[in-house]
Every structure is written in structure tokens, then in C-alpha cells.
Amino acid sequence: MKVLVIGSGGREHAICTAVAKSPRVEKIYAAPGNAGIAQLAECVPIGAMEFDKLVAFAKEKSIDFTIVGMDDPLVGGVVDEFEKAGLKVFGPRKNAAILEGSKAFSKDLMKKYGIPTAAYETFDDPEKALEYLKTAKIPIVLKASGLALGKGVLICETREEAFEGVKTLMEDKKFGEAGDTIVIEEFMTGPEVSVLSYTDGKTIQLMSSAMDHKRAGDGDTGLNTGGMGNISPSPYYTKEVDEFCKEHIYQKTVDAMAAEGRPFVGVIFFGLMLTPDGPKVLEYNCRFGDPEAQVVLPRQKTDIIDVMEHCVDGTLDQIKVEFEDNAACCVILASDGYPVKYDKGFPITGLDDPIFDNKNYFCFHSGTKFADDGKTVLTNGGRVLGVTALGKDLKEARAKAYEATEHVSFQNKYMRHDIGHAIDEVR
């Protein structure tokens, strides 16, 4: 079969890598793809938001199955456009992708259906938000309701920071229209855990847990980023946590969306915080996380195409999604200065190092492109590469991942040196 993957980041590279393992797939296309994806797929110069061109291309090439990796096209309704054209596509429709597209919607959904989350208020008037903050308990969290590349969350330690945060989100429009509405919620404490899942709108099957490292600097310091690294499984995701979330969060979310007339087909990403009062939902995403996909998908045993087709066909209960009994660690190699200001266009060396020929090592491209010669790979983003390794346990996976980072170089290469620090803290 012919498969089209929409997107251009490390997540899409991980998806293409998983798709390439399927004996059912003879040809992969990626729109627009990147220099790493080009090793597996034919990249076509169509942007992820160019819906008409994507549909026309899928028809022209007789694409059998399309996978949408990115949040923007999902929230924008690309799945609806493919379905209107009679094309088979994996991902939630626009009315279901709102689960990520509007934090205000998702918070209201959780309140209505009794899904545990932080106490909150929603505002679309900055003056009312400021008035509320005058007496709110500090510290407090401000979130842009719309899509903000995973960065529209401000943790405010003082009242003055909170006031300034309202200005940043709602008046200065740092994240554009995403900050037209904001959610102000209580500050929760505890370890964060990511759990990805497949769902066909009725049945839900979990992938392995993961743990992201959002802050730019070692020791979880610095600004929030799209993610500086990941481990899977999370050492904090215990059997007790799993049982609680299965009863109170996962299936309840799928059922809630169905009850609202918004059946969710695709991947639901549950961002959880394990608070002293029990697990609570921090956020939902409507697609594979990045870099979560880079540690979860290499561990998946079940053919990804089989799983996704069962989701689209509404028969997920007829297949069992299984994962290897191992662990993975991903270390992001970024451009120094990310997520604020950084240079790009530097040649990358070491991508053809023999270490990456080993099936336990991966180098997923997040922000890369080819130079004019069509051969040299250049940096082309804040997050450049996701160096991932598999191991029998988390400590081995982490050691291998950091070993592999030494084989890749580019000017202004930056990374955190403590990805997986929780491994040492949890006994």
C-alpha cells in the first residue's frame, strides 16, 4: 500500500520509521518531510496546512492511507477534507481535535464529566483576568487556550508575574490568537507523566508511558520548550496510577467526547500530573507527542498500520497493541539559544556514523534540511535532532543515548545532560 505522512518533525520521522517496518507498505510519501525522513520516504513540497494540495496529491498518487502527525492541520480540519474526498485518513476530525485546539473546551469537558483536573477559570477579557488574579492563590498557572507549539504555559511564582503574564498572552499576543482566551488554573505539584493512546471513538488502547523534559536547562530550569528529551516507560507510572487512570480518566475521556457528538478517532495524548491528591489531567493533545513518539513508537511491537486501520474502521477492540519489554531514552540536540533566538543553517556531521546502523539506535530529524547540493544536511530549527536509544532498562537506554549524541556534531549544538534524572530519584 501507499502511505502519506503529513508533517516535518521528529514525530513524523518516528512515524515514518514505524510505517517502514510494516510489510504491507510499499511506498511512503511525506509532506513536506525533512532531510531525515527523505531516507525513508519521497518528500513532496506541500505544506501541512495546504489542504487542497494535499488532497489533490493523495488522489493523484492513489494514496491508500494518510497519517496526520501535526496538531495544526488536525485542529484546522484536514481529516474532514480527506474524508469528504473519500480518502482513508488517520486522525481526529476538526470537531474532536478541539480537545487540544481549545484548552477552555477541554477544561469544561473535564469539569462536566468528572475527570480529575486542576481547578480553573477561563477569561477572554484581560481586565477580568487581572481582577481575578488580585485575590487568587499564588503560585498560579496561565495557559493560552489555543495552539502555542507547547510553549503557551506560564508558571507564575508571584502576583506581579501573573499580571505580566496576562499582558504577554492577551495584549502583547506573544502566541497570536492562541492567547485570545486564557485558562487560569491552580498550581499543582508532582511528577508529570505522558500517556499516549489509540482510540476508535469507542475503544481505547494505551501505549507505553513516557516522561518529557520541558525546560530548556539542566535541573528543569529555564524556559518551557517543545521538549528537550524523553524516557519511556516513566518510572513514576505505577500499577496503582494505571488502575486509577483507567477508571477515572482514559475511557471517561473517550466516552465524554462521544457523548458530546465529537467521537475521537486517532491518538489522544494524556498529559498527567501525579499530585498528592492523585493523578490529574494537565492537558490533552490530539496527536503523538514530540519527542514522546520518538521513545514510544520504537518500542511498539504491533504493526502501526494495522492498529491505525482498526482505529479508522471502528474495530480497535479486535486487535491487541503490544510493546517490547524494554526502555527508551531520547536526547534532543538543539540549537544554542532555543527556544528564544538561535542561528541555523550549519552543516551536521556524524549522521552516517555506523552506530545508527544498529537497530537499537535512532537519529530522528526534527529541524533539518538539505543544502543546495542536495546532499549536505543543515540545521533548520530550534530542535534539530532526537537521538534515541533502546536498552533493557532505563539506565541502559539513557547511557546508550548519551553515548550516541557524541557521534553527531554541528556548530551551536546544545543539549540537556540530565534527561532521565528521575531514574536516579525513584527507587
ABEGO torsion letter per residue (X at the ends): XBBBBBEABAAAAAAAAAAAABAABABBBBOAEBAAAAAABBBBBBBAABAAAAAAAAAAAGBABBBBABAAAAAAGAAAAAAAAGBBBBEBBAAAAAAAABAAAAAAAAAAAGBBBBBBBBBABAAAAAAAAAABBOBBBBBBABBAGGAABBBBABAAAAAAAAAAAAAAGAAEAAAABBBBBBBBBEBBBBBBBBBAGABBBBBBBBBBBABABBGGBEBBBAEAEBBOBBAABBAAAAAAAAAAAAAAAAAAAAAAGBBBBEBBBBBBBBBAAEBBBABBBABBBOAAAAAAAAABABBAAAAAAAAAAGAAAABBBBBBBBBBBBBBBBBBGOAABBBBGBBBBGAABAAAABAABBBBBABBBBBAAGABBBBABABABBBBBBBABAAAAAAAAAAAAAABBBBGBBBBAABGAAAAABX
